Amino acid sequence: MNNYNEEPLVSVIIPTYNSAKFISGSVSSVTNQTYSNIEILIIDDGSTDNTEAVVQALSGPIRYIKQINSGPSSARNRGIAQSKGKYIAFLDVDDEWEPSKIESQVIFFENDKNLSIVATGYVRCDAGLSPVETIVLAIPSKNRGVVPFRMLLEKNQLLTSSIMIKKQTLDECGFFDEKIYFGEDWDLWVRTAQLGGIGYIQTPLAKYRAHGGGLTGKLDDKNMQDWLAVIKKNKLRATNWYDKNIVYRKSLSWYLYNYAYIERVRGQRGESKRKAIKSAIVWPFSIRTLRIAKGLLARSR
């Protein structure tokens, strides 16, 4: 953007917990942005490593706030409450951005005042931040870069580190639900989408660092309960028969399919089979159902 005097302030919120080794990389990816009117809020969620010393050695428009360990949603909410920007961008401490990310999102926002969020594509990387897979949503051309609400209801396909959101929207719809430990981001995106569109830039402008453990490393039974709770909340938020029934069944089937996989990794073969069958029954019109049927037939021989 050419007139820097007119650039709206963007607040970048970076929650961290015992992740001192990643802070320099994430902050550098913010200070190296082509957009200049930025404030960086690092919310330390009770770290016991040398996070504070690392942050103090960094340069840039940084505010460091430390709190008692309360979880990432609490840390993000603390950052939102302390932020001064028109727009808020979230960056997980172990992720990084491409230099044009913030500028691209601000331009997208300024060209469509009806949007509440602008997200981008991203690159899934390994633990060393080497690229593994580029993930970009296929947005129908008729939507002109706006994510269909139906697509968002079915499953969470937006990376938190790719999100920029209007502060005014958060003031209206509320912050992250701190009672939810998994799916709290999805819950917020859907609530936000009820107030305005979700714009999407089909360029990978964020780098997501995938650590070992994958899905099974994140999901215990409590988290799976949270995931299911968000699915049920989304059904209530749906405004038409198709979304309340068809999209809900697709979402529930995807949840059960993932739960079946987790049970199998845990060694709970019987429970895995039951959840897989239930996934296929809930929504039989998918490739997943064919995979489930093939697996069951193979084991029955």
Residue frames as qw, qx, qy, qz and C-alpha x, y, z in Angstrom:
[[0.000, 0.889, 0.458, 0.000, 0.00, 0.00, 0.00],
 [0.492, 0.489, 0.005, 0.720, 1.44, 3.36, -1.01],
 [0.166, -0.696, 0.101, -0.691, 0.08, 5.87, 1.51],
 [0.517, -0.063, -0.755, 0.398, 1.47, 4.66, 4.81],
 [0.114, -0.111, 0.373, -0.914, -0.19, 7.52, 6.71],
 [0.670, -0.057, -0.079, -0.736, -3.56, 5.99, 5.94],
 [0.529, 0.076, -0.845, -0.028, -2.71, 2.38, 6.75],
 [0.719, -0.548, -0.044, -0.424, -4.99, 0.96, 9.46],
 [0.191, -0.562, 0.757, -0.273, -3.17, -0.52, 12.44],
 [0.854, 0.003, -0.483, -0.196, -2.92, -4.32, 12.45],
 [0.493, -0.589, 0.553, -0.323, -2.45, -6.07, 15.80],
 [0.688, 0.253, -0.677, -0.061, -0.55, -9.34, 15.55],
 [0.684, -0.514, 0.341, -0.391, -1.23, -11.71, 18.44],
 [0.604, 0.341, -0.716, 0.078, 1.32, -14.45, 19.16],
 [0.776, -0.534, 0.171, -0.289, 0.47, -16.76, 22.08],
 [0.543, 0.468, -0.674, 0.177, 3.40, -18.78, 23.41],
 [0.785, -0.534, 0.221, -0.224, 4.15, -21.39, 26.03],
 [0.671, -0.444, 0.548, 0.230, 7.68, -22.74, 26.52],
 [0.756, 0.515, 0.330, 0.233, 8.48, -22.11, 22.85],
 [0.215, -0.838, 0.198, 0.460, 11.44, -19.76, 23.11],
 [0.487, -0.195, 0.650, 0.549, 13.21, -21.48, 20.22],
 [0.348, 0.537, 0.672, 0.373, 10.49, -20.45, 17.76],
 [0.022, -0.858, -0.334, 0.389, 9.87, -16.83, 18.78],
 [0.192, -0.554, 0.351, 0.730, 12.63, -15.19, 16.77],
 [0.186, 0.108, 0.798, 0.563, 11.44, -16.85, 13.56],
 [0.054, 0.698, 0.711, 0.055, 7.79, -15.98, 14.01],
 [0.117, -0.844, -0.164, 0.498, 8.48, -12.37, 15.03],
 [0.244, -0.376, 0.503, 0.739, 10.95, -11.89, 12.17],
 [0.176, 0.348, 0.797, 0.460, 8.27, -13.01, 9.71],
 [0.027, -0.857, -0.497, 0.130, 6.09, -10.19, 11.09],
 [0.215, -0.786, 0.101, 0.570, 8.72, -7.43, 11.17],
 [0.283, -0.200, 0.654, 0.672, 9.71, -8.36, 7.59],
 [0.374, 0.642, 0.667, -0.049, 6.22, -7.67, 6.27],
 [0.289, 0.336, 0.355, 0.824, 5.76, -5.25, 3.36],
 [0.303, -0.785, -0.355, -0.406, 3.12, -3.57, 5.54],
 [0.355, 0.343, -0.469, 0.732, 4.45, -1.26, 8.24],
 [0.381, -0.436, 0.213, -0.787, 1.65, -0.20, 10.59],
 [0.780, -0.154, -0.604, -0.054, 1.80, -3.20, 12.91],
 [0.364, -0.608, 0.536, -0.460, 1.88, -3.87, 16.63],
 [0.643, 0.099, -0.760, 0.007, 3.01, -7.26, 17.97],
 [0.598, -0.516, 0.325, -0.520, 1.51, -8.65, 21.16],
 [0.519, 0.189, -0.827, 0.105, 3.34, -11.68, 22.54],
 [0.693, -0.478, 0.117, -0.526, 1.19, -13.33, 25.19],
 [0.287, 0.334, -0.867, 0.233, 3.30, -15.62, 27.35],
 [0.772, -0.356, -0.259, -0.460, 0.97, -18.23, 28.83],
 [0.735, -0.602, 0.270, -0.157, 3.08, -18.97, 31.91],
 [0.793, 0.443, -0.380, 0.175, 6.28, -20.19, 30.25],
 [0.725, -0.654, 0.178, 0.122, 9.04, -21.59, 32.46],
 [0.795, 0.177, 0.166, 0.556, 11.79, -21.49, 29.81],
 [0.353, -0.365, 0.037, 0.861, 13.78, -18.42, 28.67],
 [0.267, 0.693, 0.585, 0.327, 10.94, -16.96, 26.60],
 [0.127, -0.960, -0.183, 0.169, 11.03, -13.56, 28.31],
 [0.437, -0.595, 0.365, 0.567, 14.78, -13.13, 27.79],
 [0.445, 0.200, 0.663, 0.568, 14.46, -14.02, 24.10],
 [0.137, 0.834, 0.501, 0.184, 11.62, -11.54, 23.60],
 [0.274, -0.895, -0.018, 0.350, 13.52, -8.74, 25.37],
 [0.459, -0.369, 0.498, 0.637, 16.36, -9.18, 22.89],
 [0.401, 0.487, 0.658, 0.410, 14.06, -8.71, 19.88],
 [0.015, -0.253, 0.037, 0.967, 13.47, -5.40, 18.12],
 [0.137, -0.358, -0.706, -0.595, 10.22, -4.11, 16.73],
 [0.396, -0.351, 0.057, -0.847, 6.86, -2.77, 17.96],
 [0.565, -0.136, -0.813, 0.029, 6.50, -5.54, 20.55],
 [0.491, -0.503, 0.302, -0.644, 4.42, -5.68, 23.71],
 [0.449, 0.082, -0.879, 0.138, 5.17, -8.63, 25.98],
 [0.608, -0.394, 0.155, -0.672, 2.42, -9.75, 28.35],
 [0.304, 0.133, -0.930, 0.156, 2.83, -12.67, 30.74],
 [0.681, -0.318, 0.028, -0.659, -0.04, -14.47, 32.44],
 [0.534, -0.235, 0.774, -0.245, -0.67, -17.57, 34.53],
 [0.038, 0.084, -0.904, -0.417, -0.93, -20.67, 32.34],
 [0.503, 0.314, 0.468, -0.656, -4.54, -20.72, 31.13],
 [0.629, 0.353, 0.675, 0.155, -4.39, -22.18, 27.61],
 [0.325, 0.074, 0.441, 0.833, -4.05, -20.74, 24.09],
 [0.046, -0.714, -0.572, -0.401, -7.62, -19.40, 23.89],
 [0.409, -0.829, -0.248, 0.289, -7.11, -17.41, 27.07],
 [0.483, -0.357, 0.240, 0.763, -3.80, -16.08, 25.73],
 [0.207, 0.355, 0.550, 0.727, -5.37, -15.03, 22.42],
 [0.203, -0.820, -0.507, -0.172, -8.28, -13.41, 24.24],
 [0.466, -0.689, -0.084, 0.548, -5.83, -11.47, 26.44],
 [0.381, -0.088, 0.401, 0.828, -4.15, -10.24, 23.28],
 [0.035, 0.604, 0.606, 0.516, -7.45, -9.24, 21.70],
 [0.336, -0.846, -0.395, 0.122, -8.44, -7.30, 24.80],
 [0.456, -0.631, 0.098, 0.620, -5.10, -5.44, 24.85],
 [0.497, 0.237, 0.504, 0.666, -4.96, -4.80, 21.09],
 [0.056, 0.619, 0.121, -0.774, -5.35, -1.35, 19.53],
 [0.091, -0.145, 0.675, 0.718, -5.65, -2.28, 15.86],
 [0.623, 0.237, -0.080, -0.741, -8.57, -2.12, 13.43],
 [0.875, 0.187, -0.398, -0.204, -7.60, -5.61, 12.31],
 [0.582, -0.546, 0.587, -0.137, -6.24, -8.53, 14.31],
 [0.733, 0.400, -0.536, -0.124, -4.02, -11.26, 12.87],
 [0.820, -0.461, 0.317, -0.122, -3.24, -14.46, 14.75],
 [0.570, 0.568, -0.590, 0.060, 0.12, -16.19, 14.48],
 [0.924, -0.379, -0.024, 0.035, 1.01, -19.36, 16.38],
 [0.317, -0.839, 0.402, 0.186, 4.51, -19.06, 17.76],
 [0.590, -0.237, 0.696, 0.334, 5.88, -21.97, 15.71],
 [0.576, 0.619, 0.492, 0.206, 4.38, -20.76, 12.40],
 [0.271, -0.392, 0.199, 0.857, 5.63, -18.04, 10.05],
 [0.462, 0.767, 0.331, -0.298, 4.29, -15.72, 7.33],
 [0.581, 0.378, 0.335, 0.638, 5.27, -14.73, 3.81],
 [0.262, -0.179, -0.110, 0.942, 6.27, -11.03, 3.60],
 [0.187, -0.165, -0.349, -0.903, 3.17, -9.89, 1.68],
 [0.215, -0.403, -0.888, 0.054, 0.57, -11.55, 3.93],
 [0.066, -0.583, -0.499, 0.637, -0.65, -8.60, 5.97],
 [0.108, 0.358, -0.247, -0.894, -0.63, -6.16, 3.06],
 [0.207, -0.104, -0.821, -0.521, -2.60, -8.60, 0.88],
 [0.197, -0.497, -0.829, 0.161, -5.23, -9.11, 3.57],
 [0.028, -0.542, -0.276, 0.793, -5.64, -5.41, 4.37],
 [0.165, 0.200, -0.480, -0.838, -6.15, -4.64, 0.68],
 [0.230, -0.279, -0.893, -0.269, -8.74, -7.44, 0.48],
 [0.155, -0.564, -0.659, 0.473, -10.56, -5.99, 3.51],
 [0.004, 0.482, 0.037, -0.875, -10.45, -2.42, 2.27],
 [0.197, 0.082, -0.635, -0.742, -11.95, -3.50, -1.06],
 [0.506, -0.370, -0.693, -0.356, -14.92, -5.25, 0.59],
 [0.194, -0.394, 0.428, -0.790, -16.31, -3.62, 3.71],
 [0.818, -0.229, -0.105, -0.518, -18.78, -6.49, 4.25],
 [0.754, 0.149, -0.615, 0.177, -16.10, -9.00, 5.25],
 [0.636, -0.735, 0.123, -0.199, -15.44, -10.02, 8.83],
 [0.719, -0.420, 0.487, 0.264, -12.42, -12.30, 8.18],
 [0.623, 0.671, -0.368, -0.161, -9.81, -12.69, 5.48],
 [0.809, -0.336, 0.469, 0.110, -7.95, -16.01, 5.41],
 [0.349, 0.688, -0.553, -0.316, -5.25, -17.30, 3.08],
 [0.944, 0.145, -0.294, 0.013, -3.89, -20.55, 1.76],
 [0.417, -0.764, 0.487, -0.067, -0.92, -22.03, 3.58],
 [0.627, 0.416, -0.658, 0.024, 1.94, -24.47, 3.28],
 [0.871, -0.469, 0.095, -0.111, 2.07, -27.40, 5.67],
 [0.342, 0.699, -0.596, 0.199, 5.69, -27.90, 6.68],
 [0.808, -0.153, -0.526, 0.218, 7.64, -30.45, 8.66],
 [0.588, -0.723, -0.215, 0.294, 9.18, -29.71, 12.06],
 [0.531, -0.266, 0.179, 0.784, 12.10, -27.97, 10.34],
 [0.281, 0.725, 0.151, -0.610, 9.71, -25.75, 8.31],
 [0.075, -0.206, 0.758, 0.615, 10.52, -27.50, 5.03],
 [0.602, 0.169, -0.094, -0.775, 7.45, -27.53, 2.72],
 [0.330, 0.021, 0.942, -0.050, 5.40, -30.72, 2.63],
 [0.168, 0.530, 0.795, 0.242, 2.05, -29.74, 1.12],
 [0.075, -0.029, -0.059, -0.995, 0.34, -26.60, -0.19],
 [0.031, 0.514, 0.841, -0.166, -3.24, -26.23, 1.02],
 [0.141, 0.106, -0.126, -0.976, -5.55, -23.85, -0.82],
 [0.440, 0.397, 0.693, -0.412, -9.36, -23.99, -0.71],
 [0.131, 0.240, 0.702, 0.657, -11.26, -24.39, -3.96],
 [0.199, 0.476, 0.405, -0.755, -13.66, -21.44, -3.74],
 [0.461, 0.590, 0.636, 0.187, -16.41, -21.42, -6.42],
 [0.317, 0.159, 0.227, 0.907, -15.75, -18.61, -8.90],
 [0.198, -0.687, -0.477, -0.512, -19.27, -17.25, -8.40],
 [0.571, -0.709, -0.341, 0.235, -18.37, -16.50, -4.77],
 [0.297, 0.841, -0.107, 0.440, -15.66, -14.05, -5.82],
 [0.382, 0.401, -0.589, 0.589, -13.18, -15.03, -3.14],
 [0.484, -0.393, 0.366, -0.691, -15.68, -15.46, -0.31],
 [0.060, 0.084, -0.987, 0.121, -15.85, -18.81, 1.53],
 [0.550, -0.352, -0.504, -0.565, -19.36, -20.32, 1.31],
 [0.487, -0.452, 0.444, -0.601, -20.93, -20.52, 4.77],
 [0.966, -0.012, -0.031, -0.258, -21.91, -24.11, 3.99],
 [0.733, 0.405, -0.457, 0.300, -18.28, -25.06, 3.41],
 [0.014, 0.509, -0.559, 0.654, -17.33, -23.59, 6.78],
 [0.743, -0.300, 0.224, -0.555, -20.15, -25.42, 8.59],
 [0.948, 0.123, -0.274, -0.104, -19.02, -28.82, 7.31],
 [0.857, -0.227, -0.137, 0.442, -15.47, -28.77, 8.63],
 [0.227, -0.908, 0.135, 0.325, -12.77, -26.36, 9.77],
 [0.808, 0.363, 0.191, 0.424, -10.55, -25.69, 6.78],
 [0.147, 0.913, -0.104, 0.367, -9.04, -22.38, 7.92],
 [0.706, -0.013, -0.398, 0.585, -5.63, -22.18, 9.57],
 [0.353, -0.854, -0.281, 0.259, -5.55, -19.90, 12.61],
 [0.461, -0.475, 0.219, 0.717, -2.19, -18.46, 11.54],
 [0.263, 0.277, 0.564, 0.732, -3.72, -17.41, 8.21],
 [0.095, -0.774, -0.622, -0.062, -6.56, -15.41, 9.78],
 [0.113, 0.049, -0.146, 0.981, -7.04, -11.66, 9.91],
 [0.172, -0.637, -0.750, -0.044, -10.24, -10.46, 11.57],
 [0.059, -0.662, -0.066, -0.745, -11.90, -7.14, 12.26],
 [0.139, 0.017, -0.684, 0.716, -11.65, -6.07, 15.90],
 [0.468, -0.035, 0.082, -0.879, -15.19, -4.69, 15.65],
 [0.739, -0.026, -0.558, -0.376, -16.46, -8.14, 14.65],
 [0.503, -0.022, -0.771, 0.390, -14.88, -9.73, 17.73],
 [0.115, -0.033, 0.434, -0.893, -16.43, -7.06, 19.92],
 [0.625, -0.001, -0.134, -0.769, -19.83, -8.02, 18.47],
 [0.849, 0.013, -0.457, -0.266, -19.64, -11.84, 18.36],
 [0.776, -0.583, 0.231, -0.068, -17.32, -12.50, 21.29],
 [0.047, 0.703, -0.706, -0.073, -13.80, -13.89, 21.61],
 [0.494, 0.175, -0.849, -0.059, -12.54, -17.49, 21.70],
 [0.800, -0.454, -0.101, -0.379, -14.60, -19.79, 23.94],
 [0.027, 0.612, -0.733, 0.297, -12.12, -20.71, 26.68],
 [0.747, -0.161, 0.530, -0.367, -14.19, -23.75, 27.72],
 [0.914, 0.397, 0.058, -0.059, -13.43, -25.42, 24.37],
 [0.477, -0.624, 0.523, 0.331, -9.94, -26.90, 24.02],
 [0.324, -0.042, 0.766, 0.553, -10.35, -28.29, 20.50],
 [0.148, 0.575, 0.695, 0.407, -12.35, -26.61, 17.75],
 [0.151, -0.734, -0.336, 0.570, -12.46, -23.26, 19.54],
 [0.099, -0.338, 0.385, 0.853, -11.09, -21.61, 16.40],
 [0.040, -0.284, -0.819, -0.497, -13.74, -23.24, 14.18],
 [0.142, -0.687, -0.670, 0.243, -16.43, -22.16, 16.64],
 [0.119, -0.650, -0.064, 0.748, -15.25, -18.56, 16.38],
 [0.069, -0.122, 0.599, 0.788, -14.98, -18.55, 12.58],
 [0.070, -0.479, -0.824, -0.296, -18.58, -19.74, 12.25],
 [0.158, -0.752, -0.475, 0.430, -19.83, -17.17, 14.74],
 [0.157, -0.499, 0.210, 0.826, -17.91, -14.52, 12.84],
 [0.073, 0.094, 0.747, 0.655, -19.29, -15.64, 9.48],
 [0.022, -0.667, -0.744, 0.043, -22.80, -14.98, 10.77],
 [0.099, -0.816, -0.178, 0.541, -21.91, -11.28, 10.92],
 [0.292, 0.805, -0.304, -0.417, -20.03, -10.92, 7.65],
 [0.902, 0.395, -0.171, -0.035, -18.37, -12.83, 4.83],
 [0.688, -0.512, 0.410, 0.311, -15.07, -14.68, 5.05],
 [0.501, 0.791, -0.298, -0.186, -12.76, -13.56, 2.30],
 [0.876, -0.216, 0.373, 0.217, -10.12, -15.98, 1.05],
 [0.223, 0.806, -0.470, -0.282, -6.83, -15.34, -0.73],
 [0.987, 0.118, 0.109, -0.020, -5.90, -18.39, -2.78],
 [0.491, 0.652, -0.473, 0.331, -2.19, -17.87, -2.29],
 [0.813, -0.372, -0.368, 0.254, -0.24, -19.69, 0.43],
 [0.108, 0.789, -0.202, 0.570, 0.89, -16.82, 2.65],
 [0.575, -0.631, 0.404, -0.328, 1.39, -18.74, 5.91],
 [0.520, 0.323, -0.787, 0.078, 3.68, -21.59, 6.89],
 [0.792, -0.445, 0.095, -0.406, 2.22, -24.13, 9.30],
 [0.152, 0.489, -0.840, 0.177, 4.74, -26.21, 11.23],
 [0.892, -0.199, -0.217, -0.343, 3.39, -29.74, 11.77],
 [0.201, -0.571, 0.749, -0.267, 5.05, -31.45, 14.71],
 [0.280, 0.079, -0.955, -0.061, 5.16, -35.19, 15.37],
 [0.207, 0.206, 0.792, -0.536, 2.05, -36.98, 16.56],
 [0.152, -0.211, -0.650, -0.715, -0.35, -35.60, 13.96],
 [0.545, -0.426, -0.293, -0.660, -4.05, -35.98, 14.69],
 [0.788, -0.353, -0.502, 0.058, -3.59, -38.64, 17.36],
 [0.482, 0.015, -0.400, 0.779, -1.16, -36.41, 19.22],
 [0.133, -0.235, 0.055, -0.961, -3.82, -33.72, 19.64],
 [0.622, -0.265, -0.263, -0.688, -7.05, -35.58, 20.24],
 [0.021, -0.005, -0.922, 0.387, -7.97, -37.22, 23.51],
 [0.069, -0.534, -0.839, -0.079, -11.55, -38.00, 24.51],
 [0.072, -0.695, -0.345, 0.627, -12.09, -34.51, 25.97],
 [0.007, 0.405, -0.377, -0.833, -11.02, -32.88, 22.73],
 [0.058, -0.198, -0.862, -0.463, -13.24, -35.21, 20.73],
 [0.064, -0.659, -0.701, 0.265, -16.16, -34.19, 22.95],
 [0.030, -0.629, -0.020, 0.777, -15.35, -30.55, 22.22],
 [0.002, 0.130, -0.684, -0.717, -15.25, -31.27, 18.48],
 [0.077, -0.440, -0.875, -0.185, -18.67, -32.91, 18.65],
 [0.075, -0.685, -0.483, 0.540, -20.05, -30.01, 20.69],
 [0.019, 0.465, -0.254, -0.848, -19.01, -27.54, 17.98],
 [0.054, -0.122, -0.837, -0.530, -20.67, -29.71, 15.31],
 [0.103, -0.602, -0.785, 0.103, -23.92, -29.63, 17.28],
 [0.066, -0.660, -0.184, 0.726, -23.64, -25.87, 17.79],
 [0.003, -0.245, 0.537, 0.807, -23.13, -25.44, 14.05],
 [0.034, -0.394, -0.875, -0.278, -26.33, -27.38, 13.36],
 [0.084, -0.743, -0.541, 0.384, -28.21, -24.86, 15.47],
 [0.092, -0.588, 0.149, 0.790, -26.53, -22.01, 13.58],
 [0.183, 0.136, 0.772, 0.593, -27.61, -23.41, 10.19],
 [0.298, 0.311, 0.163, -0.888, -30.39, -21.43, 8.58],
 [0.672, 0.254, -0.322, -0.616, -31.91, -23.91, 6.12],
 [0.951, -0.083, 0.174, -0.240, -32.94, -27.56, 5.87],
 [0.827, 0.445, -0.292, 0.180, -29.95, -28.65, 3.77],
 [0.213, 0.605, -0.559, 0.526, -27.38, -27.27, 6.19],
 [0.571, -0.417, 0.448, -0.548, -29.24, -28.54, 9.26],
 [0.939, 0.005, 0.276, -0.207, -29.46, -32.06, 7.83],
 [0.874, 0.440, -0.073, 0.191, -27.12, -32.86, 4.93],
 [0.297, 0.723, -0.423, 0.458, -24.17, -30.68, 5.97],
 [0.564, -0.569, 0.441, -0.403, -24.61, -31.77, 9.58],
 [0.978, -0.023, 0.197, -0.056, -24.47, -35.44, 8.57],
 [0.715, 0.574, -0.224, 0.330, -21.36, -34.86, 6.47],
 [0.037, -0.738, 0.455, -0.497, -19.69, -33.08, 9.37],
 [0.757, -0.406, 0.394, -0.326, -20.65, -35.80, 11.84],
 [0.973, 0.222, 0.014, 0.062, -19.44, -38.53, 9.47],
 [0.488, 0.675, -0.364, 0.417, -16.04, -36.83, 9.14],
 [0.365, -0.641, 0.478, -0.477, -15.79, -36.58, 12.93],
 [0.913, -0.182, 0.300, -0.208, -16.61, -40.29, 13.39],
 [0.857, 0.456, -0.158, 0.182, -14.17, -41.29, 10.66],
 [0.227, 0.691, -0.486, 0.485, -11.35, -39.46, 12.46],
 [0.607, -0.486, 0.449, -0.440, -12.42, -40.92, 15.82],
 [0.992, 0.080, 0.065, -0.075, -12.31, -44.40, 14.28],
 [0.650, 0.576, -0.349, 0.353, -8.75, -43.79, 13.12],
 [0.142, -0.661, 0.512, -0.530, -7.71, -42.61, 16.58],
 [0.840, -0.284, 0.323, -0.330, -9.26, -45.68, 18.22],
 [0.945, 0.291, -0.115, 0.095, -7.38, -47.92, 15.78],
 [0.381, 0.647, -0.460, 0.474, -4.06, -46.23, 16.62],
 [0.443, -0.543, 0.478, -0.530, -4.85, -46.73, 20.31],
 [0.108, 0.161, -0.981, 0.025, -5.31, -50.45, 19.64],
 [0.456, 0.244, 0.610, -0.601, -9.08, -50.34, 20.25],
 [0.001, 0.034, -0.800, -0.599, -9.98, -52.31, 17.13],
 [0.004, 0.518, 0.855, -0.009, -13.55, -53.09, 18.11],
 [0.004, 0.764, 0.329, -0.555, -14.38, -49.50, 18.97],
 [0.053, -0.426, 0.458, 0.779, -12.63, -48.33, 15.82],
 [0.032, 0.198, 0.879, 0.432, -14.79, -50.65, 13.70],
 [0.004, 0.677, 0.704, -0.216, -17.99, -49.46, 15.37],
 [0.004, -0.733, -0.058, 0.678, -17.18, -45.79, 14.81],
 [0.069, -0.245, 0.661, 0.706, -16.13, -46.46, 11.20],
 [0.037, 0.405, 0.881, 0.240, -19.42, -48.23, 10.47],
 [0.016, -0.766, -0.498, 0.406, -21.37, -45.43, 12.12],
 [0.074, -0.544, 0.265, 0.793, -19.47, -42.89, 9.99],
 [0.022, 0.015, 0.801, 0.598, -20.51, -44.76, 6.85],
 [0.013, -0.580, -0.815, 0.021, -24.14, -44.99, 8.00],
 [0.054, -0.721, -0.271, 0.636, -24.36, -41.30, 8.86],
 [0.371, 0.759, -0.198, -0.497, -23.10, -40.31, 5.39],
 [0.814, 0.018, 0.558, 0.161, -22.76, -43.23, 2.95],
 [0.623, 0.748, 0.195, 0.120, -22.12, -41.09, -0.15],
 [0.048, -0.916, 0.391, 0.075, -18.39, -40.54, 0.11],
 [0.632, 0.484, -0.596, 0.107, -15.06, -42.10, -0.81],
 [0.194, -0.443, 0.722, -0.495, -14.47, -42.64, 2.90],
 [0.818, -0.023, 0.327, -0.473, -17.42, -45.03, 2.98],
 [0.864, 0.406, -0.287, -0.081, -15.88, -47.09, 0.17],
 [0.278, 0.546, -0.700, 0.368, -12.60, -47.24, 2.09],
 [0.494, -0.294, 0.601, -0.555, -14.43, -48.40, 5.22],
 [0.914, 0.164, 0.107, -0.355, -16.35, -51.07, 3.31],
 [0.697, 0.523, -0.485, 0.081, -13.15, -52.28, 1.60],
 [0.024, 0.507, -0.726, 0.464, -11.37, -52.54, 4.95],
 [0.675, -0.152, 0.490, -0.530, -14.20, -54.45, 6.58],
 [0.917, 0.308, -0.104, -0.233, -14.41, -56.90, 3.68],
 [0.499, 0.566, -0.621, 0.214, -10.66, -57.49, 3.78],
 [0.183, -0.399, 0.734, -0.519, -10.76, -58.29, 7.51],
 [0.796, -0.003, 0.313, -0.518, -13.73, -60.65, 7.09],
 [0.795, 0.410, -0.415, -0.165, -11.89, -62.97, 4.68]]
